Amino acid sequence: MKFKPIEAPSATELLVTQIKNAIITGQLKPGDKLPHERELARQMNVSRSVINSGLNRLQQLHFIHIRPRQGAFVADYHSEGNLETLNQVVDFDGGYYQTSLLQSIYEFRLVTEENIVTLAAQRQDKPSLKLAQQALNQFKQAVNVQEWSTTTFNFFHALALASQNQVYPLIINSFRPMYLKLAEWNSKDGGNSEIIQRNQDLLEAISHGNVKLAVDLDHALIEWSFRDLMRA
């Protein structure tokens, strides 16, 4: 067995994670002012340079605003954030997620994946559908959550390739952290056999060119995934 190197997070990464999580969970609200850099450095027991780097990164992610000579203030990331912000919200440390966020994610999936499976069923790109089947086979042999979530993402990315639309694979790739996190949560809840069967049924409908059945099965899969997480 080959072991992977252990990579400890930097002080800056830990600072970003701590403040970001406080914002996502509502402990810090839009408009709240953060302590001065000197006070943050004292409280967190790090250098001013770490604080400065961390705050700049949080501003890049649209979690805070830095106002010259005034300080750092919590931003409304819902209004000002972008795709990178969303991935940070979905993938943040601790596994916390809000019902409203999950509902919005699944509404997005319903619309996007309906178009993907429709085109995939119509265009019958055999090499990409073969990739989807390979991903499902790998899922069946996976032994841990990381492998389960990775192969689940690979399955949906293969379907996006099968759509032969040049944009959809890029969109799915952009949302990779989101798909990985959702698959991880579903797998942790013991839903692996359910995921395998539903994905297999979906792939067979697509492979047979049955657009309506493929769309219905994808909608049912998304709704099952959402209900599974809500029960958890």
Short mmCIF file of the C-alpha atoms (twelve columns), coordinates in Angstrom:
data_MODEL
# 
_entry.id   MODEL 
# 
loop_
_atom_site.group_PDB 
_atom_site.id 
_atom_site.type_symbol 
_atom_site.label_atom_id 
_atom_site.label_alt_id 
_atom_site.label_comp_id 
_atom_site.label_asym_id 
_atom_site.label_seq_id 
_atom_site.Cartn_x 
_atom_site.Cartn_y 
_atom_site.Cartn_z 
_atom_site.pdbx_PDB_model_num 
ATOM 1   C CA . MET A 1   0.000   0.000  0.000   1 
ATOM 2   C CA . LYS A 2   1.266   3.440  -0.911  1 
ATOM 3   C CA . PHE A 3   0.513   6.285  1.509   1 
ATOM 4   C CA . LYS A 4   -0.080  9.855  0.416   1 
ATOM 5   C CA . PRO A 5   1.915   12.790 1.819   1 
ATOM 6   C CA . ILE A 6   0.201   14.683 4.632   1 
ATOM 7   C CA . GLU A 7   -0.273  18.332 3.829   1 
ATOM 8   C CA . ALA A 8   -1.113  20.551 6.782   1 
ATOM 9   C CA . PRO A 9   -3.088  23.732 6.026   1 
ATOM 10  C CA . SER A 10  -1.230  27.008 6.355   1 
ATOM 11  C CA . ALA A 11  -2.026  29.586 9.013   1 
ATOM 12  C CA . THR A 12  -3.601  31.762 6.334   1 
ATOM 13  C CA . GLU A 13  -5.860  28.910 5.190   1 
ATOM 14  C CA . LEU A 14  -6.960  28.246 8.762   1 
ATOM 15  C CA . LEU A 15  -7.745  31.936 9.264   1 
ATOM 16  C CA . VAL A 16  -9.790  32.072 6.050   1 
ATOM 17  C CA . THR A 17  -11.681 28.924 7.045   1 
ATOM 18  C CA . GLN A 18  -12.507 30.211 10.535  1 
ATOM 19  C CA . ILE A 19  -13.853 33.580 9.396   1 
ATOM 20  C CA . LYS A 20  -15.586 32.130 6.330   1 
ATOM 21  C CA . ASN A 21  -17.390 29.534 8.442   1 
ATOM 22  C CA . ALA A 22  -18.520 32.203 10.889  1 
ATOM 23  C CA . ILE A 23  -20.019 34.146 7.979   1 
ATOM 24  C CA . ILE A 24  -21.691 31.129 6.365   1 
ATOM 25  C CA . THR A 25  -23.243 29.966 9.640   1 
ATOM 26  C CA . GLY A 26  -24.544 33.468 10.414  1 
ATOM 27  C CA . GLN A 27  -22.319 34.155 13.425  1 
ATOM 28  C CA . LEU A 28  -21.054 37.125 11.434  1 
ATOM 29  C CA . LYS A 29  -23.664 38.996 9.417   1 
ATOM 30  C CA . PRO A 30  -23.454 41.387 6.445   1 
ATOM 31  C CA . GLY A 31  -22.282 44.788 7.637   1 
ATOM 32  C CA . ASP A 32  -20.531 43.478 10.755  1 
ATOM 33  C CA . LYS A 33  -17.083 44.962 11.243  1 
ATOM 34  C CA . LEU A 34  -14.197 42.621 11.950  1 
ATOM 35  C CA . PRO A 35  -11.657 43.511 14.645  1 
ATOM 36  C CA . HIS A 36  -8.617  45.522 13.591  1 
ATOM 37  C CA . GLU A 37  -5.774  43.504 12.052  1 
ATOM 38  C CA . ARG A 38  -3.664  43.978 15.175  1 
ATOM 39  C CA . GLU A 39  -6.471  42.642 17.386  1 
ATOM 40  C CA . LEU A 40  -7.133  39.702 15.030  1 
ATOM 41  C CA . ALA A 41  -3.419  38.847 15.110  1 
ATOM 42  C CA . ARG A 42  -3.503  38.877 18.928  1 
ATOM 43  C CA . GLN A 43  -6.674  36.772 19.174  1 
ATOM 44  C CA . MET A 44  -5.544  34.214 16.605  1 
ATOM 45  C CA . ASN A 45  -1.915  34.200 17.687  1 
ATOM 46  C CA . VAL A 46  -0.554  34.802 14.182  1 
ATOM 47  C CA . SER A 47  1.445   37.532 12.466  1 
ATOM 48  C CA . ARG A 48  -0.026  40.642 10.875  1 
ATOM 49  C CA . SER A 49  1.106   39.345 7.482   1 
ATOM 50  C CA . VAL A 50  -1.042  36.221 7.942   1 
ATOM 51  C CA . ILE A 51  -4.030  38.388 8.851   1 
ATOM 52  C CA . ASN A 52  -3.465  40.646 5.856   1 
ATOM 53  C CA . SER A 53  -3.165  37.715 3.440   1 
ATOM 54  C CA . GLY A 54  -6.235  36.024 4.882   1 
ATOM 55  C CA . LEU A 55  -8.403  39.133 4.691   1 
ATOM 56  C CA . ASN A 56  -7.348  39.758 1.107   1 
ATOM 57  C CA . ARG A 57  -8.321  36.184 0.224   1 
ATOM 58  C CA . LEU A 58  -11.705 36.580 1.933   1 
ATOM 59  C CA . GLN A 59  -12.286 39.736 -0.083  1 
ATOM 60  C CA . GLN A 60  -11.426 37.886 -3.309  1 
ATOM 61  C CA . LEU A 61  -14.047 35.298 -2.349  1 
ATOM 62  C CA . HIS A 62  -16.617 38.080 -1.718  1 
ATOM 63  C CA . PHE A 63  -17.052 37.273 1.971   1 
ATOM 64  C CA . ILE A 64  -15.762 40.657 3.180   1 
ATOM 65  C CA . HIS A 65  -15.068 44.202 1.990   1 
ATOM 66  C CA . ILE A 66  -11.842 45.962 2.967   1 
ATOM 67  C CA . ARG A 67  -12.355 49.703 3.173   1 
ATOM 68  C CA . PRO A 68  -9.225  51.879 3.363   1 
ATOM 69  C CA . ARG A 69  -8.773  53.492 6.799   1 
ATOM 70  C CA . GLN A 70  -12.067 51.936 7.975   1 
ATOM 71  C CA . GLY A 71  -11.376 48.217 8.257   1 
ATOM 72  C CA . ALA A 72  -12.890 44.931 7.076   1 
ATOM 73  C CA . PHE A 73  -16.656 44.427 6.923   1 
ATOM 74  C CA . VAL A 74  -18.720 41.309 6.252   1 
ATOM 75  C CA . ALA A 75  -20.159 41.336 2.717   1 
ATOM 76  C CA . ASP A 76  -23.443 39.915 1.470   1 
ATOM 77  C CA . TYR A 77  -21.946 37.000 -0.448  1 
ATOM 78  C CA . HIS A 78  -25.383 35.944 -1.717  1 
ATOM 79  C CA . SER A 79  -25.596 39.141 -3.761  1 
ATOM 80  C CA . GLU A 80  -21.937 39.701 -4.598  1 
ATOM 81  C CA . GLY A 81  -20.432 36.218 -4.810  1 
ATOM 82  C CA . ASN A 82  -19.550 34.147 -7.866  1 
ATOM 83  C CA . LEU A 83  -18.993 30.467 -8.690  1 
ATOM 84  C CA . GLU A 84  -15.868 30.286 -6.531  1 
ATOM 85  C CA . THR A 85  -17.859 31.706 -3.614  1 
ATOM 86  C CA . LEU A 86  -20.540 29.061 -4.108  1 
ATOM 87  C CA . ASN A 87  -17.991 26.267 -4.109  1 
ATOM 88  C CA . GLN A 88  -16.529 27.636 -0.881  1 
ATOM 89  C CA . VAL A 89  -19.989 27.688 0.693   1 
ATOM 90  C CA . VAL A 90  -20.817 24.128 -0.375  1 
ATOM 91  C CA . ASP A 91  -17.405 22.706 0.506   1 
ATOM 92  C CA . PHE A 92  -16.725 24.508 3.746   1 
ATOM 93  C CA . ASP A 93  -15.232 22.785 6.773   1 
ATOM 94  C CA . GLY A 94  -17.613 21.087 9.180   1 
ATOM 95  C CA . GLY A 95  -20.260 19.870 6.748   1 
ATOM 96  C CA . TYR A 96  -22.819 22.501 7.680   1 
ATOM 97  C CA . TYR A 97  -25.400 23.268 5.022   1 
ATOM 98  C CA . GLN A 98  -28.612 25.240 5.023   1 
ATOM 99  C CA . THR A 99  -31.904 23.934 3.634   1 
ATOM 100 C CA . SER A 100 -32.352 27.066 1.529   1 
ATOM 101 C CA . LEU A 101 -28.925 26.608 -0.069  1 
ATOM 102 C CA . LEU A 102 -29.551 22.935 -0.805  1 
ATOM 103 C CA . GLN A 103 -32.919 23.724 -2.331  1 
ATOM 104 C CA . SER A 104 -31.326 26.325 -4.609  1 
ATOM 105 C CA . ILE A 105 -28.597 23.885 -5.655  1 
ATOM 106 C CA . TYR A 106 -31.100 21.188 -6.527  1 
ATOM 107 C CA . GLU A 107 -33.263 23.633 -8.464  1 
ATOM 108 C CA . PHE A 108 -30.170 24.452 -10.517 1 
ATOM 109 C CA . ARG A 109 -29.453 20.753 -11.039 1 
ATOM 110 C CA . LEU A 110 -32.998 20.053 -12.212 1 
ATOM 111 C CA . VAL A 111 -32.784 22.606 -15.007 1 
ATOM 112 C CA . THR A 112 -29.187 21.906 -16.067 1 
ATOM 113 C CA . GLU A 113 -29.301 18.126 -15.952 1 
ATOM 114 C CA . GLU A 114 -32.637 17.983 -17.772 1 
ATOM 115 C CA . ASN A 115 -30.977 19.622 -20.760 1 
ATOM 116 C CA . ILE A 116 -27.902 17.407 -20.449 1 
ATOM 117 C CA . VAL A 117 -29.766 14.081 -20.367 1 
ATOM 118 C CA . THR A 118 -32.121 15.231 -23.144 1 
ATOM 119 C CA . LEU A 119 -29.240 15.984 -25.497 1 
ATOM 120 C CA . ALA A 120 -27.331 12.872 -24.444 1 
ATOM 121 C CA . ALA A 121 -30.346 10.672 -25.222 1 
ATOM 122 C CA . GLN A 122 -30.879 12.371 -28.568 1 
ATOM 123 C CA . ARG A 123 -27.269 12.446 -29.775 1 
ATOM 124 C CA . GLN A 124 -26.077 9.016  -28.624 1 
ATOM 125 C CA . ASP A 125 -22.371 9.771  -28.213 1 
ATOM 126 C CA . LYS A 126 -21.235 6.187  -27.601 1 
ATOM 127 C CA . PRO A 127 -17.676 6.919  -26.331 1 
ATOM 128 C CA . SER A 128 -19.014 9.312  -23.672 1 
ATOM 129 C CA . LEU A 129 -21.789 6.918  -22.655 1 
ATOM 130 C CA . LYS A 130 -19.124 4.237  -22.305 1 
ATOM 131 C CA . LEU A 131 -17.219 6.582  -19.959 1 
ATOM 132 C CA . ALA A 132 -20.391 6.971  -17.896 1 
ATOM 133 C CA . GLN A 133 -20.721 3.186  -17.596 1 
ATOM 134 C CA . GLN A 134 -17.068 2.896  -16.598 1 
ATOM 135 C CA . ALA A 135 -17.628 5.477  -13.862 1 
ATOM 136 C CA . LEU A 136 -20.588 3.460  -12.561 1 
ATOM 137 C CA . ASN A 137 -18.511 0.285  -12.558 1 
ATOM 138 C CA . GLN A 138 -15.770 2.067  -10.624 1 
ATOM 139 C CA . PHE A 139 -18.363 3.314  -8.132  1 
ATOM 140 C CA . LYS A 140 -19.427 -0.283 -7.448  1 
ATOM 141 C CA . GLN A 141 -15.819 -1.156 -6.594  1 
ATOM 142 C CA . ALA A 142 -15.106 1.976  -4.537  1 
ATOM 143 C CA . VAL A 143 -14.206 1.432  -0.890  1 
ATOM 144 C CA . ASN A 144 -14.373 4.896  0.668   1 
ATOM 145 C CA . VAL A 145 -16.296 8.151  0.537   1 
ATOM 146 C CA . GLN A 146 -13.675 9.927  -1.565  1 
ATOM 147 C CA . GLU A 147 -13.845 7.252  -4.280  1 
ATOM 148 C CA . TRP A 148 -17.662 7.204  -4.164  1 
ATOM 149 C CA . SER A 149 -17.931 10.953 -4.609  1 
ATOM 150 C CA . THR A 150 -15.251 11.091 -7.336  1 
ATOM 151 C CA . THR A 151 -16.847 8.362  -9.446  1 
ATOM 152 C CA . THR A 152 -20.275 9.964  -9.025  1 
ATOM 153 C CA . PHE A 153 -18.901 13.237 -10.358 1 
ATOM 154 C CA . ASN A 154 -17.203 11.382 -13.239 1 
ATOM 155 C CA . PHE A 155 -20.556 9.834  -14.140 1 
ATOM 156 C CA . PHE A 156 -22.328 13.184 -14.476 1 
ATOM 157 C CA . HIS A 157 -19.379 14.744 -16.273 1 
ATOM 158 C CA . ALA A 158 -19.483 11.885 -18.802 1 
ATOM 159 C CA . LEU A 159 -23.194 12.570 -19.372 1 
ATOM 160 C CA . ALA A 160 -22.333 16.233 -19.992 1 
ATOM 161 C CA . LEU A 161 -19.781 15.110 -22.579 1 
ATOM 162 C CA . ALA A 162 -22.428 12.836 -24.110 1 
ATOM 163 C CA . SER A 163 -24.663 15.870 -24.652 1 
ATOM 164 C CA . GLN A 164 -22.069 17.065 -27.213 1 
ATOM 165 C CA . ASN A 165 -22.750 20.580 -25.994 1 
ATOM 166 C CA . GLN A 166 -19.417 22.374 -25.592 1 
ATOM 167 C CA . VAL A 167 -20.532 24.383 -22.551 1 
ATOM 168 C CA . TYR A 168 -22.129 21.742 -20.296 1 
ATOM 169 C CA . PRO A 169 -18.912 19.804 -19.515 1 
ATOM 170 C CA . LEU A 170 -17.295 23.093 -18.511 1 
ATOM 171 C CA . ILE A 171 -20.243 23.948 -16.266 1 
ATOM 172 C CA . ILE A 172 -20.148 20.553 -14.561 1 
ATOM 173 C CA . ASN A 173 -16.383 20.876 -14.110 1 
ATOM 174 C CA . SER A 174 -16.886 24.305 -12.568 1 
ATOM 175 C CA . PHE A 175 -19.325 22.785 -10.085 1 
ATOM 176 C CA . ARG A 176 -17.060 19.828 -9.290  1 
ATOM 177 C CA . PRO A 177 -16.717 20.698 -5.553  1 
ATOM 178 C CA . MET A 178 -20.507 20.905 -5.299  1 
ATOM 179 C CA . TYR A 179 -21.079 17.508 -6.928  1 
ATOM 180 C CA . LEU A 180 -18.333 15.929 -4.813  1 
ATOM 181 C CA . LYS A 181 -19.787 17.275 -1.579  1 
ATOM 182 C CA . LEU A 182 -23.374 16.225 -2.360  1 
ATOM 183 C CA . ALA A 183 -22.226 12.733 -3.382  1 
ATOM 184 C CA . GLU A 184 -20.160 12.494 -0.197  1 
ATOM 185 C CA . TRP A 185 -23.159 13.378 1.968   1 
ATOM 186 C CA . ASN A 186 -25.454 10.912 0.170   1 
ATOM 187 C CA . SER A 187 -22.843 8.164  0.472   1 
ATOM 188 C CA . LYS A 188 -22.316 8.832  4.176   1 
ATOM 189 C CA . ASP A 189 -26.022 8.280  4.692   1 
ATOM 190 C CA . GLY A 190 -25.712 4.772  3.274   1 
ATOM 191 C CA . GLY A 191 -27.319 5.539  -0.056  1 
ATOM 192 C CA . ASN A 192 -24.743 3.829  -2.256  1 
ATOM 193 C CA . SER A 193 -26.932 0.989  -3.522  1 
ATOM 194 C CA . GLU A 194 -29.696 3.504  -4.252  1 
ATOM 195 C CA . ILE A 195 -27.276 5.761  -6.166  1 
ATOM 196 C CA . ILE A 196 -25.945 2.870  -8.241  1 
ATOM 197 C CA . GLN A 197 -29.384 1.614  -9.248  1 
ATOM 198 C CA . ARG A 198 -30.783 5.046  -10.042 1 
ATOM 199 C CA . ASN A 199 -27.734 6.037  -12.090 1 
ATOM 200 C CA . GLN A 200 -27.777 2.719  -13.936 1 
ATOM 201 C CA . ASP A 201 -31.457 3.126  -14.821 1 
ATOM 202 C CA . LEU A 202 -30.763 6.674  -15.990 1 
ATOM 203 C CA . LEU A 203 -27.863 5.594  -18.186 1 
ATOM 204 C CA . GLU A 204 -29.906 2.794  -19.760 1 
ATOM 205 C CA . ALA A 205 -32.730 5.204  -20.609 1 
ATOM 206 C CA . ILE A 206 -30.241 7.587  -22.215 1 
ATOM 207 C CA . SER A 207 -28.518 4.757  -24.104 1 
ATOM 208 C CA . HIS A 208 -31.880 3.623  -25.516 1 
ATOM 209 C CA . GLY A 209 -32.707 7.170  -26.616 1 
ATOM 210 C CA . ASN A 210 -35.741 7.432  -24.341 1 
ATOM 211 C CA . VAL A 211 -35.696 11.160 -23.637 1 
ATOM 212 C CA . LYS A 212 -38.833 11.349 -21.499 1 
ATOM 213 C CA . LEU A 213 -37.824 8.416  -19.297 1 
ATOM 214 C CA . ALA A 214 -34.287 9.766  -18.933 1 
ATOM 215 C CA . VAL A 215 -35.568 13.176 -17.812 1 
ATOM 216 C CA . ASP A 216 -38.065 11.596 -15.401 1 
ATOM 217 C CA . LEU A 217 -35.372 9.364  -13.910 1 
ATOM 218 C CA . ASP A 218 -32.937 12.248 -13.510 1 
ATOM 219 C CA . HIS A 219 -35.599 14.354 -11.787 1 
ATOM 220 C CA . ALA A 220 -36.404 11.422 -9.493  1 
ATOM 221 C CA . LEU A 221 -32.697 10.954 -8.725  1 
ATOM 222 C CA . ILE A 222 -32.268 14.607 -7.814  1 
ATOM 223 C CA . GLU A 223 -35.398 14.626 -5.666  1 
ATOM 224 C CA . TRP A 224 -34.279 11.434 -3.889  1 
ATOM 225 C CA . SER A 225 -30.841 12.938 -3.200  1 
ATOM 226 C CA . PHE A 226 -32.437 16.075 -1.753  1 
ATOM 227 C CA . ARG A 227 -34.860 14.112 0.473   1 
ATOM 228 C CA . ASP A 228 -32.001 11.877 1.642   1 
ATOM 229 C CA . LEU A 229 -30.026 14.875 2.849   1 
ATOM 230 C CA . MET A 230 -33.064 16.444 4.463   1 
ATOM 231 C CA . ARG A 231 -33.666 13.282 6.482   1 
ATOM 232 C CA . ALA A 232 -30.068 13.452 7.650   1 
# 
